[in-house]
Every structure is written in structure tokens, then in C-alpha cells.
Amino acid sequence: MNDDIAVGIDLGTSYSAVAVMLQGQPQVLANEWGERTHASVVSFLEDGTVLVGNNAKKNIITNAENTVYSAKRLIGRFFFSDEVKKAQAVMPYKIVEGPNNAVRLQVGQKIFAVPEISALVLKEMKAIAETALGRAVTKAVVTCPAYFNDNQRQATKDAGRIAGLEVLRIINEPTAAALAYGFGKDIRQKICVYDLGGGTFDISILEIGKDVFEVLATAGDTYLGGDDFDDRIMSWLAEDFLAKHGLDLRQNKFCLQMLKEAGERAKIEVGRDGTANIHVPGICQSPEGEVLDLSRTLGADQFNKMVMDLVQRTFKVCDEALQSARMTAGDIDAVILVGGPTRLPIVRSSVRHYFQKDPMTGIDPDEVVALGASIQASALLNLGAAEAGQASYLLDVTPLTLRVGTVGGYAEPIIDKNTPIPIEKSKAFTTSRDGQDRVKIRVYQGESKRAEECELLGEFEFTGFRIGYRGEVQIQVTFEIDSNGIVNVSATDVETGQKTSTTISLSSGLSEQDIQAARDKNAGVALAGHKAA
Amino acid sequence: MDPTFRAEVDALAQVLDQLDYFGILKLPQNAGVADVKAAYHRESRAYHPDRFAALPDPVLRDTLGRIYRRINEAYTVLRDDAKRKKYVADLAGPDRAKKLRFTEADEVQVKEDQKKKIEEQFGQTPNGRKFYAAALADIEAQRWDGAERNLKMALMYEPQNAKFKEQLASVERQKPKVDQFKIR
């Protein structure tokens, strides 16, 4: 029983990591080459195997059409969403429409749901952990951005199941980071976690009292991250190249990838050294057949000017979170930085200026989330921890208001954002026609009164209640948000107390059969680059 | 699991639907904001589902989950001044048994009350707002006759507006007394 083990996995937009508790200490597990973070890139090789991680990242250029990256930007989204349209324009892999407006990725002749791609990243994390620990790993806590909605959380959980993992819990990245910092240190204070990742930005404000981590408010932007910083450098390089040579590098997906790589490298260099020398030999050929190089120098001042508005956007989100928590920046005792882009001096100095405080950077911002997740994983397995007083309790909140659709295209709130979870709330519905035998409701998440501006979670249909005249039959619908932040809806007939049956239609998620099939498919895939087990 | 705690859980699950939110958080009705938070943290330490995630018995886990969801529900209402005020008033009313849980309808009412209060500050009807704004400008400039006339006009459109009535009374008090029949 106590022999059981569970890992914590940070499933990031650009990079992922896996950690585990060993002898009471959380630690990140490295792969065979000593790498501690792994690019969330999946490359399908010609021999049918799949390469995941930093080696797969090298294939973005050479094997562009068969290499999928930044899948997290697409997870749990509908095909018609802006983010998917944006991705279609820039991604070298094919994004196609699946059933129920879902997103599917086409690689060669094969079609994948987005969770299946994430599942391959998770499979790699599982393999790394198994190699490092020398034993089987079947249980995990997986993290997601705090601002993820129900669809995205559900899809993340599905990815875990497809990878053959029992997902003990989906926890929020900022909360995990707080756990990693606060563990065993007995700090009593109000802290703010500033989490700028590859593709998402999250802010969480927590009050820590000994072993209790209460999230007071959370806010975020799922469209803002380090990738956007790269984009700015890319545009700058491309505009300049266009002016010089009259060729737009962005028109060719191959050149675009080289440009993207150069952008990312320049960002890291300028952050570390204050200046970046960008040199990409042979990025393209002119119509006359002349091979052209891309060569520029980027200084810190210039870079800061390019990205200042992005950094400022994060503080708008901070304002929002502080307001929800009824606090000002001055009330915060400590600030934790999470995510690679928080290494940039421009981000650090802006955070310092906003909070009037030096941010805490004791733990590597790329590893802190995985470490926190592993602490939570071990606590969930260990029944004795609570009695021994070793456990920490995460009191997390739901990031978005849960709403139900009403006539005229409106969505009225049921559970407000920043409500502690798990929670349940009921609402009574009545029939509107004589002899009505089914009631349909649409559930949304978002901060707008207009349904179309919120995210549709699904349409629920209730049947099996009494049939009567209109307005006579009352159905009590219970909305529950569980500890993972995942929404469950059930209904009962008020008079008879009979549970009605519920069917979900119009959902972006995978059905139980889909998951089982995907799971078998996943189990059959061989990961490249590992020694045979 | 500790047998005394087990007995406590079973007893609590039995009476859960008869307890009000103060009972669930084990608080007196006059508890302050800090007390509510402290009680919430205390109950979370005892009933947080993470503590019991590894329990083999699914029924017991469900029961504990139900208790914890109610603890969160209690905290959500009691930490919010407006919701708590309405909840306490409902508990003191004749329908106490039906009002133990704060429903979605109660929440809508709290929001409407708040909206009404804001509207009363500025007026609910376009004409009411117009005359009230004019009256405020008159008060600012100490044109008492104008203020009185405008407030009375505003009250024609919104006879129930308490804020308007209050302003009118104060204007009437401040207005210099003149004998209407005296020939100046």
C-alpha cells in the first residue's frame, strides 16, 4: 500500500517537467541525458515511432508537417474559436474540424484529437519517471493554468487517462508553485503568484496560514505568454528583411519556423546577456537564386520597447485579481515568479515596481510547478500524512463564473468566479409546455451576460421526470464544481425526488469510447529515443 | 481513520440538512470576519477531501465530500457582507427551516437589492435622474427654491425613492424661512 508512488507533472505549453517526492523531498526527475525540462513537442517519425521532448523540437524545422507543438493552446477549444484560427495561420501542422466543432490535428494520414497529443507528452513524462525511478508509475497529479475553463480541464484529464495514468487531481499551476515555496516553511502571509508561461498568464493571490493555502482570487489571460514575446521579435526581423530584400519570410512555413527559432533564442539571449546577436545563415533564397542570411543585433532597450505593452497587460490582470481579493498591491507580503519568461529583466523589474517588493526566485521558475504537483501527489496517496500533521491543504477557487443560458441569448450566473471549490448549487427549472418530457439547458463559463461571449461547456438534456401540465413539473438542477475545477450537472424531480437521466450533447470533449480507443492507440505507440525497456 | 472522528462524521452527515451555516462552521451568529476565516481554515483542516483521497471506502468519501462542499457554501455566504446580512435576516424570519441554505434565488435578490440601492442614489427613471441631477446642482449653488422644485419633480416620477425624499427634507430644513405673506 505505502509502496505506491505518484508523480507531479507540469504539462506546459512549451516545456513540461516531472517530479516526485523522495524521502520527504520533492525533486525533479531528469531523463537519460540529464535534461530536467522537456519541450512539449511531439514528432511523428517515418518508422511509426514518436519522438517527444527537446529532440523532437529540433524536428520542427526538418519534419515540420509531422511535428506538433504548443498543443496546449488548442486543448479544450472549439474549432471556431479565435485561438484555433490564429494557430491555423502559423502552425506547420494541419488543424482540421472534428465532430461537434472539436479540433483535430492531421499528421500524415492520421487524425488526432488534441488530448491525444498531450497524452503523448504525458507518456514521455511517465517514461522518464519510470526510467529514473526504476519502477512502474501509474498515478499522477497534472497541472493546468488557473484560468483554464471546464472544457480545457476535462481535456487535460482525458489526456492523462489516455496516457494510461490515473489522474489523482488536476491542480492549478500557481497554486502548485505556492505549495513548492511554502512547504514545511510555516509562513503566514498573503502571497501573489505571477505565472508567465509559454502560452498563458495566470495570477493567483493566496493567503497562507500554516498548512492551509487559501486562494483568495485568481485571474488570467490564456492568450498571453512567452510565445507572444517571440512573435514581437519575429515581426521585427521579418519587417526588416522585407524592407531590405523585398521578401516576406512569414509567407513560407519553413522560413517562419527558422524565424521563430531565431526569435526564441534572441529573447533568451537578450534577457541573459543584455544583447542578442541574431544570425540565421541561408534562411531563404531570392528569386535570382541568391542565398540570403538573416543577421541583426537586438539590444535590451529595443527589446523592452517591443514587449512593454505585453508586460503592461499582465498588470491589468493583476489589478483585476487584487480587486477581486479586495486588496492593493501593498497588501502583498511576497511575490513568487513562475515560468521561463519571468527570467527576463524587463519582467522582473516591472514586477518589482508594481508590487514595490523584490520577487522570490529561490526555486527555478521552470521547475517550481512540477515540484508543487509532486508534493500534492504524495499527499493524496498518503492517508497517514494528515494525522502526522504533514499535509498541506489547498483551498482553491473556480476562475470563471458558471452560467446557464436563458431566453434571448443571455447567460445568468449560477456560481460566481473566485468561489471556493468543491461547491454545489441548485436551481429550479419548470416545464414550459404541457406534456413536456425533456428539459434542455446550456451551461456556460465566462464573465459576460451574453451567452455568445462566454465559453459553452455543453448542452444537458434531462429526461425521465413526471409528465404534467406546463409549469407544474419542477426540476432541480444541481451544478457541482469538483476539486479539479470540473463541472458536473445532475437533476432531480422536485416532487418525487427521482433522479432524472442526463445526456450531454454539444460538447467539445471526448466520449468514454473515444478515450478507451485513444488509450489503446496510445499504449501501442513506441516512444523513440529511449533504450528498450 | 480515528473512530471518534468517524463517529463525528456520521453524526454531522445526519444533521447536515438541519444546520444553518453558523452551525456548519461551528460559529456564533455574531462572529466577525476574522472568526469566519479562522473557522473555515479549521474546518478545512478537518474535512478537506485531500485528506481522504486515499480512503478505500467510496461511500465515506462521498459523505465527506458532501460535508466539505457545505463548508465551502457556508464560507461563501458568511464572508460576503451583503449575502450574510440577507441570510441572517432570513434565518430570523418565519421560514427558517426553508432558508438554511442560501439559494440561487436569494443570491439574485441580493444582487437586485444592491442594484436598487445604487439606482436610488442616482434615480431609476430617466426623468427622475434628470431632475435629481438638476436638484443636486441647485443644492451645490444654494438655490434652495430650485432644488426643492426639482426634487419634487423627481419624486413625481419616483414616488418611492427614499434618497430623493431624504434630500427634499434636508433642503426644506436648510431653506431660509420666509413669511410668504409678508410684503417685501
Interface residues (C-beta under 8 A of the other chain):
Chain A: L168 R169 G209 D211 V212 E214 Q376 A379 L380 L381 N382 L383 A386 E387 A391 Y393 L394 L395 E412 I414 T419 P420 I421 P422 I423 E424 K425 S426 K427 E480 S483
Chain B: D2 K37 Y40 H41 S44 R45 H48 P49 D50 R51 F52 A53 A54 L55 G65 Y68 R69 N72 E73 Y75 T76 T103 E104 V108
